[in-house]
Amino acid sequence: MNSMLSLTGCAVIGGIFLLSLFGFQADLRDHAFSNTNDLIVQQNAIAMTELLESDFRQIGFGVDSLMVASAGANAISYFADLNDDGAVDLVAYSLSDAAAAAETSNPRDKILYRTVNGAVQVNAALGVTDFRLKYFDLNGNVTNNLSQIKIIEMTLEMESTTSYDGKYAHFFWRKKITPVNLLRS
């Protein structure tokens, strides 16, 4: 009788232990998928913010006249000698609508297009959910006058293109950039 009770007790304790182990593995798998989504968004965001900062700091480089060609809430085009080769390039950034990124499972993501001399480049721009621009004059006042723009505030939001458990990894970035070439105009 004692051995039967001991055997039953061992089976119950062993079963509880196995259930705990399976639960731990499921939690570990969930965290691994979630962390992978976070890492992918962070890598895309780093690539995107480095490109934006580099490009925006070059606004007007090698240009003597009009530096900003157009400035909107979600788009900008400007002139700069990106390669320092004496040839002035027309650079444009624009945000698509959500339909352009329909191949991803995220209903909110869009594509941030970077165009240089008419050639469209997408780069790490997948997963962008918002890209806003705000323009300021030398005194810090909001302006839409192209010749008065001296400071540009960028807001970038990104999410993973796929969800895990109905959640998307999220990234938010806001930065004001003062391109030195705009200060001399």
C-alpha positions as CSV (number, residue, x, y, z in Angstrom):
1,M,0.0,0.0,0.0
2,N,2.8,2.4,0.9
3,S,4.6,1.7,-2.4
4,M,1.4,2.3,-4.3
5,L,0.9,5.6,-2.5
6,S,4.6,6.6,-3.1
7,L,4.3,5.7,-6.8
8,T,1.1,7.8,-7.2
9,G,2.8,10.7,-5.3
10,C,5.9,10.5,-7.6
11,A,3.7,10.4,-10.7
12,V,1.7,13.5,-9.6
13,I,4.9,15.4,-8.7
14,G,6.5,14.3,-11.9
15,G,3.5,15.4,-13.9
16,I,3.5,18.8,-12.2
17,F,7.2,19.2,-12.9
18,L,6.7,18.3,-16.6
19,L,3.8,20.7,-16.9
20,S,5.9,23.5,-15.4
21,L,8.7,22.6,-17.8
22,F,6.4,22.8,-20.8
23,G,5.0,26.2,-19.6
24,F,8.5,27.5,-19.1
25,Q,9.5,26.5,-22.7
26,A,6.4,28.2,-24.1
27,D,7.2,31.4,-22.2
28,L,10.8,31.2,-23.4
29,R,9.6,30.7,-27.0
30,D,7.2,33.7,-26.7
31,H,10.0,35.9,-25.4
32,A,12.4,34.8,-28.1
33,F,9.9,35.7,-30.9
34,S,9.1,39.0,-29.2
35,N,12.8,39.9,-28.8
36,T,13.5,38.9,-32.4
37,N,10.7,41.3,-33.6
38,D,12.1,44.1,-31.3
39,L,15.7,43.5,-32.7
40,I,14.6,43.6,-36.3
41,V,12.7,46.9,-35.7
42,Q,15.7,48.4,-33.9
43,Q,18.1,47.4,-36.7
44,N,15.8,48.9,-39.3
45,A,15.3,52.0,-37.2
46,I,19.1,52.5,-36.7
47,A,19.7,52.2,-40.4
48,M,16.9,54.5,-41.2
49,T,17.8,57.2,-38.7
50,E,21.5,57.1,-39.7
51,L,20.5,57.7,-43.3
52,L,18.1,60.4,-42.5
53,E,20.6,62.3,-40.3
54,S,23.3,62.0,-42.8
55,D,21.1,63.1,-45.7
56,F,19.5,66.0,-43.9
57,R,22.8,67.3,-42.6
58,Q,23.9,67.6,-46.3
59,I,21.0,69.8,-47.3
60,G,22.4,72.5,-49.5
61,F,25.9,71.2,-49.6
62,G,27.6,72.4,-52.8
63,V,24.5,74.5,-53.7
64,D,24.6,78.3,-54.0
65,S,20.9,79.1,-54.6
66,L,17.6,77.4,-53.7
67,M,18.4,74.5,-51.3
68,V,15.0,73.3,-50.3
69,A,12.8,72.6,-53.4
70,S,9.6,71.6,-51.5
71,A,8.6,71.1,-47.9
72,G,5.5,69.3,-46.7
73,A,4.3,67.5,-43.6
74,N,5.3,64.1,-44.9
75,A,7.6,64.9,-47.8
76,I,10.6,67.0,-48.6
77,S,12.9,67.6,-51.6
78,Y,16.1,69.4,-51.6
79,F,19.4,69.9,-53.4
80,A,22.8,68.7,-52.2
81,D,26.0,67.4,-53.6
82,L,25.7,64.0,-51.9
83,N,28.9,62.5,-53.3
84,D,31.1,65.6,-53.2
85,D,31.7,65.3,-56.9
86,G,30.6,68.7,-58.0
87,A,27.2,67.4,-59.3
88,V,24.2,68.7,-57.4
89,D,21.6,66.0,-56.6
90,L,17.9,66.3,-56.1
91,V,17.0,64.3,-53.0
92,A,13.4,63.6,-52.0
93,Y,11.7,61.8,-49.1
94,S,8.1,60.9,-49.2
95,L,5.8,58.6,-47.3
96,S,3.5,56.2,-49.1
97,D,0.0,55.2,-48.0
98,A,-0.6,51.9,-46.2
99,A,-1.7,50.2,-49.5
100,A,1.9,50.4,-50.8
101,A,3.0,48.0,-48.1
102,A,0.1,45.6,-48.5
103,E,2.4,42.6,-48.7
104,T,3.2,42.9,-44.9
105,S,0.8,41.7,-42.3
106,N,0.9,45.1,-40.4
107,P,-2.1,47.2,-41.6
108,R,-0.4,50.4,-40.4
109,D,3.0,50.3,-42.0
110,K,3.9,52.3,-45.0
111,I,7.0,52.8,-47.1
112,L,9.4,55.8,-46.8
113,Y,10.7,56.5,-50.3
114,R,14.1,58.1,-50.8
115,T,14.6,59.4,-54.3
116,V,17.9,60.6,-55.6
117,N,17.8,62.2,-59.1
118,G,14.6,60.3,-59.9
119,A,15.9,56.9,-58.8
120,V,13.7,55.5,-56.0
121,Q,15.5,53.7,-53.1
122,V,13.5,51.9,-50.4
123,N,16.5,50.7,-48.2
124,A,15.5,50.0,-44.6
125,A,12.2,51.9,-44.9
126,L,9.8,49.1,-44.5
127,G,7.8,49.2,-41.3
128,V,7.5,53.0,-41.2
129,T,4.1,53.9,-39.7
130,D,4.7,57.6,-39.5
131,F,7.1,60.2,-40.9
132,R,6.4,63.8,-40.1
133,L,8.4,66.9,-40.8
134,K,8.2,70.3,-39.2
135,Y,10.1,73.4,-40.3
136,F,11.5,76.3,-38.3
137,D,13.2,79.6,-39.0
138,L,16.3,80.9,-37.3
139,N,14.2,82.1,-34.3
140,G,12.6,78.8,-33.8
141,N,9.2,79.8,-35.2
142,V,7.3,77.3,-37.4
143,T,7.6,78.2,-41.1
144,N,6.6,76.9,-44.5
145,N,8.6,79.5,-46.4
146,L,11.3,77.6,-48.2
147,S,13.9,80.4,-48.0
148,Q,13.3,80.7,-44.2
149,I,13.8,77.1,-43.3
150,K,16.8,76.7,-41.0
151,I,15.8,73.8,-38.7
152,I,14.0,70.6,-39.5
153,E,12.3,68.4,-37.0
154,M,11.8,64.8,-38.0
155,T,9.4,62.4,-36.3
156,L,9.8,58.7,-37.3
157,E,7.7,55.8,-36.0
158,M,8.3,52.3,-37.0
159,E,6.7,48.9,-36.2
160,S,7.5,45.4,-37.1
161,T,6.1,44.2,-40.3
162,T,4.7,41.0,-38.6
163,S,3.1,40.6,-35.3
164,Y,3.5,38.1,-32.5
165,D,0.5,37.4,-30.4
166,G,-1.3,40.3,-32.1
167,K,1.4,42.8,-31.0
168,Y,3.9,44.8,-33.1
169,A,7.3,45.9,-31.9
170,H,7.4,49.7,-31.9
171,F,10.0,52.4,-32.3
172,F,9.7,56.2,-31.9
173,W,12.3,58.8,-32.8
174,R,12.2,62.6,-33.0
175,K,15.1,64.9,-33.8
176,K,15.7,68.5,-34.8
177,I,18.5,68.9,-37.3
178,T,20.1,72.2,-38.3
179,P,21.9,71.7,-41.6
180,V,24.8,74.1,-41.6
181,N,24.3,75.0,-45.2
182,L,20.8,76.3,-44.5
183,L,22.3,78.7,-41.9
184,R,24.5,80.4,-44.6
185,S,21.6,81.0,-47.0
